Amino acid sequence: MRIQSALRAGLVLSFGLLVSACTTTEDANNAARSRWLGQPVEAFFAAYGPPIDEYPLSSGKIYTWRGGDKTRYIPPTYSSPEPATTIVRTETRSDGSGQTVTQTRVIRSDPFWQPEMISPPRYQQLFCELQINANKAGVITAIRASNDTDGDGFSLSRCAEVLGVKK
């Protein structure tokens, strides 16, 4: 009983450490603000590529930037493990001398069992989209992730991966 409790506690701790090591959209927003607020918008575009859209304002411009585009293949998920079924087969036959022979066999698994597809294979688009506000002088006054997908690795944020955020 103590071993099971220790294993369970270890699993919970491992999961907690794994999740705490994941970067999030909020981490990406904080890193982008600390690095780019007050910097020339051209410096950002020089580092990460041009914007996909811009909207003029009387006080400057709002840019939409998108990067880190990647397509990830997610394989199908199947049911597992094989169901715990026990099949008992009893056969009765005559051995030719007038005696009846009964044979009982226990089969631990069903030879016709096939795993069931739970979710089909699919492709997922990964990307980071930022909204960048710049004043008339071209200085970044606000920056935030406006559309952020999961990351390619353990990250919960593609923007955190693209912007190089470390946790």
C-alpha positions as CSV (number, residue, x, y, z in Angstrom):
1,M,0.0,0.0,0.0
2,R,2.8,2.4,0.8
3,I,4.5,1.6,-2.5
4,Q,1.3,2.5,-4.4
5,S,1.0,5.8,-2.5
6,A,4.6,6.7,-3.2
7,L,4.2,5.9,-6.9
8,R,1.1,7.9,-7.1
9,A,2.7,10.9,-5.3
10,G,5.7,10.6,-7.7
11,L,3.4,10.6,-10.7
12,V,1.6,13.6,-9.5
13,L,4.8,15.5,-8.8
14,S,6.2,14.5,-12.2
15,F,3.1,15.7,-14.0
16,G,3.2,19.0,-12.0
17,L,6.8,19.6,-12.9
18,L,6.1,18.8,-16.6
19,V,3.1,21.2,-16.7
20,S,5.0,24.0,-14.8
21,A,7.8,23.7,-17.4
22,C,5.3,24.4,-20.2
23,T,5.2,27.9,-21.7
24,T,1.9,29.6,-22.1
25,T,0.4,32.4,-24.1
26,E,0.7,34.6,-21.1
27,D,4.4,33.8,-20.9
28,A,4.7,34.8,-24.6
29,N,2.8,38.1,-24.0
30,N,5.0,39.0,-21.0
31,A,8.2,38.2,-22.9
32,A,7.0,40.2,-26.0
33,R,6.0,43.2,-23.9
34,S,9.3,43.2,-21.9
35,R,11.4,42.8,-25.1
36,W,9.5,45.0,-27.7
37,L,7.6,47.8,-25.9
38,G,9.3,51.1,-26.8
39,Q,11.3,49.5,-29.7
40,P,10.9,50.5,-33.3
41,V,8.3,48.3,-35.1
42,E,10.8,47.9,-38.0
43,A,13.2,46.1,-35.6
44,F,10.5,43.6,-34.8
45,F,9.7,43.0,-38.5
46,A,13.4,42.7,-39.3
47,A,13.8,40.0,-36.7
48,Y,10.6,38.0,-37.4
49,G,9.4,39.0,-40.9
50,P,6.9,41.5,-42.3
51,P,3.3,41.9,-41.1
52,I,0.4,40.3,-42.9
53,D,-1.9,43.3,-42.4
54,E,-1.9,46.9,-41.1
55,Y,-4.7,49.3,-40.1
56,P,-4.0,53.0,-40.0
57,L,-5.1,55.0,-36.9
58,S,-4.9,58.7,-36.2
59,S,-2.3,57.9,-33.5
60,G,-0.3,55.4,-35.6
61,K,-1.0,51.9,-36.9
62,I,-2.1,48.5,-35.8
63,Y,-0.2,45.6,-37.4
64,T,-1.1,42.0,-37.6
65,W,1.9,39.7,-37.7
66,R,1.8,36.0,-38.2
67,G,4.6,33.5,-38.0
68,G,5.8,30.0,-37.0
69,D,3.4,28.3,-39.4
70,K,3.7,24.6,-39.3
71,T,1.5,21.6,-40.0
72,R,1.6,18.8,-37.4
73,Y,0.4,15.3,-38.1
74,I,-1.6,13.7,-35.3
75,P,-1.8,9.9,-35.7
76,P,-5.1,8.1,-35.0
77,T,-5.9,6.9,-31.5
78,Y,-7.0,3.3,-30.9
79,S,-8.6,1.6,-28.0
80,S,-6.2,-0.4,-25.9
81,P,-5.4,-2.8,-24.3
82,E,-7.3,-5.8,-25.6
83,P,-10.4,-6.3,-23.5
84,A,-10.0,-8.7,-20.6
85,T,-12.3,-11.5,-21.9
86,T,-12.2,-15.1,-21.2
87,I,-13.7,-17.5,-23.6
88,V,-14.4,-21.1,-22.5
89,R,-14.9,-23.7,-25.3
90,T,-16.2,-27.1,-24.5
91,E,-16.0,-29.8,-27.2
92,T,-17.6,-33.2,-26.9
93,R,-16.7,-36.0,-29.4
94,S,-16.8,-39.7,-29.6
95,D,-13.3,-41.4,-29.8
96,G,-14.5,-44.3,-31.9
97,S,-14.6,-47.0,-29.1
98,G,-18.0,-45.9,-27.8
99,Q,-16.6,-43.5,-25.2
100,T,-17.4,-39.8,-25.2
101,V,-14.5,-37.4,-24.7
102,T,-15.2,-33.9,-23.4
103,Q,-12.5,-31.3,-23.7
104,T,-12.7,-27.8,-22.2
105,R,-10.3,-25.1,-23.3
106,V,-10.0,-21.6,-21.8
107,I,-8.9,-19.0,-24.3
108,R,-7.7,-15.8,-22.6
109,S,-8.1,-13.5,-25.6
110,D,-10.6,-13.3,-28.4
111,P,-8.7,-14.1,-31.7
112,F,-11.2,-11.8,-33.6
113,W,-10.7,-8.8,-31.4
114,Q,-9.7,-5.7,-33.4
115,P,-8.7,-2.3,-31.8
116,E,-11.3,0.4,-32.3
117,M,-10.4,3.8,-33.7
118,I,-11.2,6.4,-31.1
119,S,-10.1,9.4,-33.1
120,P,-9.0,9.5,-36.8
121,P,-5.7,10.9,-38.0
122,R,-5.6,14.6,-38.6
123,Y,-3.5,17.6,-39.3
124,Q,-3.3,20.6,-37.0
125,Q,-2.1,24.0,-38.1
126,L,0.3,25.7,-35.7
127,F,1.0,29.4,-35.8
128,C,1.4,32.6,-33.8
129,E,-0.5,35.8,-34.6
130,L,0.4,39.0,-32.8
131,Q,-1.3,42.4,-32.8
132,I,1.2,45.2,-32.6
133,N,0.3,48.8,-32.0
134,A,2.8,51.5,-33.0
135,N,2.6,55.2,-32.7
136,K,3.2,57.7,-35.5
137,A,6.9,57.5,-34.9
138,G,6.9,53.8,-35.5
139,V,7.5,52.8,-31.8
140,I,5.7,49.8,-30.4
141,T,3.2,50.9,-27.7
142,A,1.4,47.6,-27.3
143,I,2.0,44.0,-28.4
144,R,-0.1,40.8,-27.6
145,A,-0.9,37.4,-29.0
146,S,-4.2,37.7,-30.7
147,N,-4.3,34.1,-32.0
148,D,-2.0,31.4,-30.5
149,T,-2.2,27.6,-31.0
150,D,-0.5,24.9,-29.1
151,G,3.2,24.6,-29.5
152,D,5.0,21.9,-31.4
153,G,6.6,20.4,-28.3
154,F,5.6,20.5,-24.7
155,S,4.7,24.2,-25.0
156,L,1.1,25.3,-24.7
157,S,1.9,28.3,-26.9
158,R,3.3,28.5,-30.4
159,C,4.0,32.2,-29.8
160,A,6.2,31.3,-26.9
161,E,8.2,28.9,-29.2
162,V,8.4,31.4,-32.0
163,L,9.5,34.3,-29.7
164,G,12.0,32.0,-28.0
165,V,10.5,32.2,-24.5
166,K,12.2,29.9,-22.0
167,K,10.6,29.0,-18.7
